[in-house]
C-alpha cells in the first residue's frame, strides 16, 4: 500500500520509512505541511500519516484542508502532545486515528493495517482469494498451504489485488499505487512483475488465468467458481484439532523468515542509534542553556518555545527506539516547557535534575532492545444461539477465518451493545418454543428483538438461521429486518461464507462517477452523498468521459441528459455497446421530467431516471438499490 508520511523529524522519518517498507508499503516522505498538501492532492495514497507540529502548515490544519476538499484518504496523526483537547481537535478535524509519541513502531504498523482494512473492500486480517492466502501481519503468502516467496514488488502487487479484489487495475494505476513519486517505471516493468507473479502462482497449482487480463483496461483477480471459503480455512471432517490451519500453523519456513526480519530490523535500529545518540546529546545543550537562563531569570518566551521544540523532537526520536525511561524524562521536560504559565527560577532545580538524568540515560544506552508485536483487531461476529454443538463448531470455523466470535443468549441490545459486532447471526429453533419452562427466549421474542435491533442499528447486518424455511417464515424474517436467511441444515462452511460476504459487502465503498456540465451541481453532489460513504468522481467535460471512466472504474454512473457536444443518451449508448460495461448501473439525473425524455433514457440503456432538484437521501437510496441488486446477482 502507498503511504504519505509528513514528518519533519529526520530520524523518526528514517526509522518509520524502514519499518513501513519492511512491511511492503511504498512510502513518500515530505517535511512540511505545504509539501504534504502538494503530494496528497497530486498523488493517490492509501493512507496519510501526519505529525501535528509541522513547518509552514500544521498537521491539524492540513487534515482539515484535505477533508474540506473532499479527500477521504484515511489519516493517522502523530504527535508528542498527549492532551485530551489536542486529540479531540485532531479527530474533529477529520483524522481517523491518533497515536501519541513515543510509540512502538510495530503497534503503529498494526494500527495502519487496521485503517487499511477499514478503507478496503476486505475487512479481514487475512486476505484470501480461492486457495491463495496472504497475511499482511507477517507478509506470509501461501497457496493451498504451500508457502510462496515473492520479491517486495511482487508481494505489493499481489496485496493490492487482494485488498480490492473487485477492481480492474490499469497499468497506470499500478504504477501510481506501487511505486513512489520519485520512480518512473514503464508499462513493461509492470508486465514483467505480473509475469513472474503468475509463474509462481501457476507453479503452486493456481490456474494460469488466476490473475486475468481485461484487454484495454487492466488486470484483476478472476472470480473463483465455488462460493465457499478456501479449503485451508476449513480442515477436513476427519482431521484432528491442531492440524494444519492458518490460525495455528507453525511453519519453520515462516518462523525463520520472521526471526531474520526482526533481527535485521534490530540491527537497523542499533546502526541508526550510533548517529542518533550524539545528535540527541547535542540537542541537550539547548536544554542546559535553558536551565542556565532560567536560574538567572532571563529566560524569554521565545527561548522557552525553542526548548520545547527540542523536547518535542526528542519525544519522537527517542520513543522510536522504545527507550521507556528516557522518553519518560523527555515527556516531563516537555510538560514543564509547554505549561500555561512561563517557567520561574524556582523551577530551575527540577529542570536541571531532569536534563541531567536525561543526559545520563542517553549516554548509558549502548544497545537497543527488540519490541513486542501487538495483537490484531479482528472483525466481530455476534452469535445468538442456544445450540451448544453448533456454537462450538462455529467458534472453530470463525477462529480459522480470523473472525472473533461472541455468543449471547438473547438479542436484547443491553446484553451485547458494548461488543459492537460487525455482523449478527441469529439462530432460531422450534425447540425453544416447546421448552416453555426453560430460560431460553422463544422464537417470537427473538423475532421481536430482531425488529428492535434492525430499527436501532440499521447498518448492522443480521443473518437468520431457522429450522423452518417456508415462505411465511422467510417473509417474517424479511419484514423484521433480516439481511440473509439460511436453514439450520446449511453446512458450517457455507454459513461462514455468508458471514464473509456480509462483512465484505458492508465494508465495500462504492465508486460513483457523475457527468454533468453544471459546475455548481457537481460541487454540491459529493457533499450530498458524503454521509453514505460513496467515493465520488465528477466530470464536467463529456469529451473526457471514456478516459475517466476507465481510470475510475465506477460502481455506478450518473448522467445529465443535455450536455455540449455529447449528450447523456449518447454516452449511455456508447457504454452499453461495450461488453465490459453493459452491467454498470446508469442513473439519469436531469431537470427534464417529461415522459418522452425518460422513455428515451431507458431506451438508451438507463437503469433509473431522477429529476432535479433531489434530496441526498433519495439519490443515495436509488444508487444503493442498484448496487445491491448487482452484488446479489454476482453472488
N, C-alpha and C positions, 0 to 999 in steps of 0.2 A: 504494500500500500504506500501511497505517496503522501509525505507529511511535510508541512512547512513549519520550521522551528524559528521563532522570533525571540532571540535571546542575546543580550549584549555581553554576557559573561563568557569569555573565550574558552576557559577551562570547562565550564559546565556544557557549553555547546559541543566541545570536542568529545566529552565523555558521552553525552546523550546521543550524538551522531553515531558514535561507535556502537553504543547499546542498541540503537534502533536499526542500524544496518546489519548488525549481527542477527537480528530477528527478521531480516529480509524486508525491511522498509526502505523506501527511497526518501532521502532527506535533503531538502533545500534549507539553508541556514542564512538568515539575514539578521542584522544587528540593531535596527531601529524600527520604530513603528511605521514611519512613512514608507520605508522599503518593504515592510511587511504587507502594507496595503497594495503596493505596486505588484508584488508577487502574487498575493492572494486573489487579487481581482483580475490578474492576467492568465495565470495557470490554474488548472484544476487539481485540487488536492482532496484526499480522503479525510484529512484531519489537520487542524492548525493548533500548534502549541505556542502559547503566548506567555511571556513574562509580563507582569503588571508594570514594573518600573522599567521603562524603556526611553531612550533618547528620542526627541522630535515629536513622538506621539505615544502616549502611554497605552498599555495593553487594554484597559477597560474602554478607553475611547475608541481604540481600533476595533474591539469587539462590537461596540455599538455601531460603528460605521458599517461593518460587514452585515450586521443584521438589518440596518436601515436600508441598505441597498439590495436586500433580498437574498443574500448568500446564506445558505442553510448548512454549510460545511460544519461538522462538529468542531467545537473549540474547547480546548483544555487550558486553563490558566495556571501558571506557575508563579509563586511569589514567596518572599520571606515573611510577609505580613500575615500574622495569624489572627488578626482581629475579626470578630464576627461581622462587623459592619462592612469590612472590605470584602469578605466572602459574599455577603448578601448583594453588595454593589456589583460584584463580578457576575454573579448568577443572574441578577436582574438585567444586566447589560446584554445577556444572551448566551453566556458561556454554558457549556453542557456539563463541565466538571471543574473541580478546583483542587489543586494539590499544593500543599504548603512545604516550602523548603525548610529543612533538608528532607529529602525523601529517598527511599530505596529505589534505585533505578529499575529493578525488576518489578516493584509494585507499580511504578509509573507505566511500564510496559503492559502490565495486566490491566490497568485502567484504560490504556489505549486500545487494547484488544476488546474490552467491553464496549467502548464507544464505537469502534468499527463494526462490531456485531450489531449494535443497536441501529446503525445507519445503513446496514446492508440488507440484502434480501434473505440472508441466512443468519438466524439469531443464535446458532449453536457454537460452543467452543470447538467442536469438531466439525470440519467441513467435509461433506461427502457428496459423491455422485456415483450411483451404482456401487461397484465394489471398490471405488477409489476413496481413500480416507486421508485427510490432511489435518494435522494437529498444529495450529499456529503457536501454541504454547511451547512446544518442543521442536517445531519445524520438522516433524516426522511425516513421511509420506509412505503409504502402503497401498498395494493393490491386491485384493484377495488375501490380505495378511502378509504379503511379501514386501519387505522393505525396498524402497526405491531411493536412489541417490541422484539428486539434481544439483546443478550449479545454482548459484544465488539467483541469477536472472531467470533461469528455468523455473525455479521454485516460485518466484514472484509472479511469473506468467500464469502458472497453474493456480495459485492462490486467488489471483484476480478473477479468473474464470469461475472459480468455485464460489466466491463471495457474491457474484452477481450472475448466477447460472442461467437466468432468463434473458440475458443480454447478448447481443451480437457486437463484438468489438472490432472496429475498423483498425487498420494498421496505424493510422494517425492517432487514434485514441490509445492504442497500446504504447506507442512511443511516448505520448504525453503522460501516461499513468505509470510507466515502468522505468523511465529514465529521468534523471534530474534535469533542471533547466539549463545546466551547463553542457549537457551531452547532446549530440546531434546525429543519432543513428539513422540509417536508411531503412526503407521497407525490406530490403534484402536481409538486413540484420534480424528483423522480426521474423521473417520466414525461416531463417536459419535456426533460431531458437525454437520455433514451433516444430520444425522437422525433428530436432533432437528430442523434444518432449514426447512427440508421437512415437518415435522409435523406442524410447524407454518404456512407454506405456504398452506398446504392442508386444515388446519382449516379455512383459509381465503377464500377458494374456488378455489385454484390453483389445476391443475391436479397432481396426485400422482407422475408422472414422469416429473414434471416441471424441476427438476434437474435430468438429466438422467445419467445412468452409462454405460460406454462402457467397457465391461469386458476385462481386461488385459491392459487397457490404462488409464482410469480415469473417471472424471466427467465433464459434460458440460451442458449448457442450451439447452433444446430441442427446435427445431425450432417451431415458432408459425405458425399456419395454415394460418391465414389471413395476407395479405400483407398491411394491414392498420395499422395505429398507434393505441396505446392503447385508449380505449374508454374514459378514463379520460382526454386525451388530447383534445378531441373534444366534446363539450357539445351538447346535442340533439338540433334539429332544433327548438323545441318549448320552449327551456329554455331561461330564461331572462338573459341579461348581468349581470355579477357579481355573478351568481350562482356558485356552487362548481366546480372550476377548480383548478389545482395545482398552477397556476400562481397567483390567487387572493384569495386562500382559507385562512381563519383564523381559525385554529383548536385549541381550548383551550388546547387540549392534548399536541400539539407540542409547543404552546406558553409557557405553564407551564414548559415543559421539557427544553425549550431554556433558560428561565429565571433561572431555577435551575442550569443549566450548567454554565451560566455566573456568577452567584453568587458563585458557587464553585470555579471557576477559579479566581475570585476576592479575595476570601478567601485565595486561594493558594498563590497569589501574595503578599498579606499582611503578610502571615506567612513567606514567603521567605524573605521579606524585613526586618523582625526582625533580621535576621542573616546577610543579605547583608549590611545593614546600618552601623553597627560597622566595618565590614571589609573594606568598602569603606572609612570610616574616617581614618582607619589605613593606607590605601594606600596614603592618603593625606600627611602623614608625609614625604614621599619621595618627594612630590612636594614642601612642605615647606622647606625641606633641599636644594632642587634645587634652590629655590629663595635665600636662605641664601648664598649658594656658588656663585650665580650669583652676589649678592651685593658685595661680597668680591673679585670678578673677579678671582675665582678659579674653575669655572665650566668646567669640561672636556667634550670632545665629548662623551665619554662612559657614563658619568653621565646624559648628556642630552638625549642620546638614551634610557637609563633606565627610565628616567622620561616620555619619550614619550610612552614607552611600558605600563606604568601605565595609561596614558590618553587614550591610545588605548583600554585597557581593560575596563576602566570606561565608555567609549562611549557605548560599547555594553551592559555592565551590567546595567547602569542607563537607557539606552534607552528602555530596555525591560519592564520597569515599566512606560513608557510614561511620564517621568519627563521632560517636554519640556524645561523649563528654566535651570534646572540643566544640561541637556545634551548640551544645547547651550553654557554654560560656559566651559564644558569639551572640546567641539569642538574648542573653541577659544584657549584654552591651547594647544590642540593637534596641532593646526595650527602653533603656535609660536615655539613649540618644534620641529616640523618637517620641519622647513624652510630650504631653501637652505644654508643660512649662519648661523654660530653659534650665539647664543644669546650673547648680550653685556650687561654690567652693566646698561646701560641706560634703558634696558627693564625690570629691576627688579621691579620698582613701579607698572607697568602694571601687571606683573606676580603675584605680591603679592596681588593686588586687586582681580584678577581673582580667585586665590586659596582660598582667604578668603571668597569671595562671594559663591564659590562652597561649602565650608565647612558649611556655614550658611544654604544654601539651603538643604543640606543633613540632617543636624541636625533638621531643621524645618519640614521636611517631615515625617508626622506621619501616613498618610493613603494614599493608592494607589487608584486612581480613575479608573473606567471601561473604556474600549476602544469602539470605534465605528466600526461596521462591514462595510467594503468597498463593493462597487458594483462589480458584476462579469463581466467578459468579455464573450460576447455571440458570437456564430457563426453568420456571417452576410450574409444575402440574399439580392441581388440587384434585384429589380423588375423593368422592363421596360414595362410599360403598360399605356394606356390612358383610360382604363375602370375603372371608379371610384368605381362602385359597386364591381367588382372583387377585386380591390385593398383593399377595406375596409375589405372584407371577408378574404383575405389572411393575412392582418395585424392582425386580431383577431386570426387566426389559428397559425400564426408564434409566437405571444406572448405566446399562450398557450403551444407551443412546446419549449420555451426557445430560440427562434431564433430572432435576431434583423433584422427587415426589413427596407431597404432603397429603396425609389422609385425615379426613374429617368424618364424623358420624352423621352430621346434618349439613344442610346447605344454608343455614342461617348465617348471615354475614358477620354477626358479632362473634361467631366461633372462629372464623378464619380470615377476617378482614385484614388483620395486620400482616398476613403472609404475602399479600399482593401477588397472587398467582397470575401467570400468563395465559393459562387455559384451565378450564374446569371440566372434569369428566364425572358425570352423574350416572350411577348405575341403579336402575330400577328393577325390582323383583316383586312378583306377585306374592311370594312367600312372606314379604314384610306385612302385607295386609292380613294374612292368615294368623300371624303371630300377634294378636291384639294385646296380649299381656306383656309383651316384650317392650324394652325401652327404645327399640328401633323406630324411626319415623315411618309412617305409612307412605304409600306411593302418592296418594292425594296430597299429603302435606308436603312432600318433596316437590311436587309439581307447583304447588302454591309458592314455595320458596324459590323455585326456578323463575317464576314470573317476577318475583320481587327483585331477585338478583339481576336479571336482564334489564329491568327497568332502572335500577340504581347504577348498574355498570354496563351500559350499552356496548362499550368497546370490548368487553371481556367475552371471548368465545366460549360457549358451553357445548360440549359433546355429550349426548344422552345415549345410554345403552339400556335396552329393555328386553325382557323375555317375551314381550308381546309386540308383534310387528305389523298389526293390522292397520288399515287405512286410518281408522279413528284414533289409534294410538299415535301414529306419526303426525296426524293433524293436530292433536292435543299438544304435543311437544313443540311443534312449529308455532302454534298460537302463543305458547308460553315464552317463546324467545330462543329456543334451542337452535344452534347453527348446524349440527350434524346429528344423524340418527343411525345407530348401529344396533343389531340384535346381540344378545348375550352369547350367541353361538359364534360370533366373529373371532377368529384366531387372534391371539395376543399381538402377533407381529403386525396384523392389519390395523389393530387398534392404535398401536404406536405410530404407524404410518399416517393415520388420520390426524393424530395429535401433531405430528411433524408438519403436515400440510397446513393445519390451522396456525401454528406458530409462524411458519413462513409467510402465510397469507397476511397475517396481521402485521408483520414487520416489513412488508414489501411496499416501499414508497412508489407511488405511481408518477410516471413522467407524462406531463400534459404539454402539448405544443399548441399554441394559439396563433392563428394567422389573421391579421386584421390591419387595415390601413389607418385606423383611428388610434393615434398615439395616446390620447387621454384614456381611452378604453383599455388599451394594452397595459398602461401603467396601473390601472385600477384592478384588473383581473387577478394578478398574483396576490394582492392583498386580500381580495375576496376569498380566494381558495386556500390561503395560508393555514387556517385552522384545521384543515383536513390533511395537511402534510404533503400536498402534491409538490412535485418538482416541476415548476412552470418555466417553459421557454416561450418567449414571444417573438414574433416576426412581423415586420410591417412592410416587407418587400416580397411580393409573391415570386419575383424572379429568382430569389434565393431559396425557394421552397424545397427543391429536391436536395440541395446540398445540406441544408439544415436538418431536413428530415432524416437523412442517412446518418448524420453526425449524432443527433439526439436519440434516434430510435424510440419515439414516444410510445406510451401505452394507450394514449387517446389523443385525438386531433380535433380541435375546434376551429371552424372556418366561418368567415364572413362571406356573404353572397357577392356583393358588389365591391370589387377592388380594381384598381387601374391595371390595364394590360392583360391580366389573367383573372378570371372570375373564380369564386369558390367552387362553382359547379365543375369547371374545367379541371381544377386541382383535384377534386374528388374523383372525377372520371379517370384522370391520369393515374391516381393512386390505385384504383380498382383494376386498372389494366395490367398492373404488375403483380404476379402471383405472390411475391413476398409480402405484399401489403394489403392483400384482399380482406384479411380478417381484422385489420386495425379499426377500432371503433371511431366513427366520424360523426361529430355533432355540429350542426349548423347553428350559429347564433347571430341573428340579424334583426335590424329594425323592421324588415319586411315580414308581415304576418299573414298575407293573403294565401288562400288555399292553393292557387296556381303555383306560387313560388315554392311552397312547401312540397307540393307534388313533384316539382322539377328537382328538388333536392333529393327526395327519396329515389327518384328515377336515376339520378347520378350515382347513387350508392350510399346515401346518408343512412345512419342508424337512428338519428334523433334530430329534432328541429325545435329550437327555442327562440323566443322573441325578446329583444331588448325593450325596456330595461329588465334586469333579472336579479333576484336575490342570490347571494352567495350559496346559501344552503340548498336552494333549488338546483343550481348548476352543479354543485358538488354531488348531490344525491343522484342526478342523472348520470354523471361520469362514473360514480361508484357502481351504479346499477349495471352499466355496460361492462365495466371491468370485472365485476363478479361473475357475470354470465360467461365472459371469455375464459376466465380462470377455471370455472366449473367445467366448461366444455373441454378444456385442456387436461383436466384431471380425470 
